[in-house]
Amino acid sequence: MKKHKRSSVKVPKSSIVLNLEPIMSLRNIQYPFAFLLKMGLNGGSVSKMLKGEAVQLNFHQLTVMCLHLNCTPNDLFSLREMKLPDTHALHALPAYTPKAKETTIAEWLAGKSVEEIKELMRK
C-alpha cells in the first residue's frame, strides 16, 4: 500500500477553498493577519489561509475561527470551478473569486501622512 504525504493535494486541484476575505470584510476586520494570530493560529497557516493556499485545516482551527468570527463553517468556504449535478448540496457554497492583486506595503502607505502612519502603528 502506497502512503501519500498530506501535501500531495495541490491548491489548484482543491475545489473547496477556505475563503476568509468575505467574512473578514463583512466583520470590518482591517488587519486579518493580526486578528487570526490573536486567535492563537500559527503564522504560517494564517498566511496560507489568507492567500487562499491552505490545503488542510484541522477542527481546532475551524472551531476557533467560527467562534471568533461568529459564523458557521459554511461561511468560511467557497467552491472553485467544479462540475456538479444541478441538485448537489455543494451549490450552497458561494463561488470562489480570487482577489485581484495583493497590495504591497509601499502601495498601501502611499499618500498617507506621517500622522496617519503613526496612528496606524498605534493600533
C-alpha positions, 0 to 999 in steps of 0.5 A, a space after each residue: 500500500 502506497 502512503 501519500 504525504 498530506 501535501 500531495 493535494 495541490 491548491 489548484 486541484 482543491 475545489 473547496 477553498 477556505 475563503 476568509 476575505 468575505 467574512 473578514 470584510 463583512 466583520 470590518 476586520 482591517 488587519 486579518 493577519 493580526 486578528 487570526 494570530 490573536 486567535 492563537 493560529 500559527 503564522 504560517 497557516 494564517 498566511 496560507 489561509 489568507 492567500 487562499 493556499 491552505 490545503 488542510 485545516 484541522 477542527 481546532 482551527 475551524 472551531 476557533 475561527 467560527 467562534 471568533 468570527 461568529 459564523 458557521 463553517 459554511 461561511 468560511 468556504 467557497 467552491 472553485 470551478 467544479 462540475 456538479 449535478 444541478 441538485 448537489 448540496 455543494 451549490 450552497 457554497 458561494 463561488 470562489 473569486 480570487 482577489 485581484 492583486 495583493 497590495 504591497 506595503 509601499 502601495 498601501 502607505 502611499 499618500 498617507 501622512 506621517 500622522 496617519 502612519 503613526 496612528 496606524 502603528 498605534 493600533 
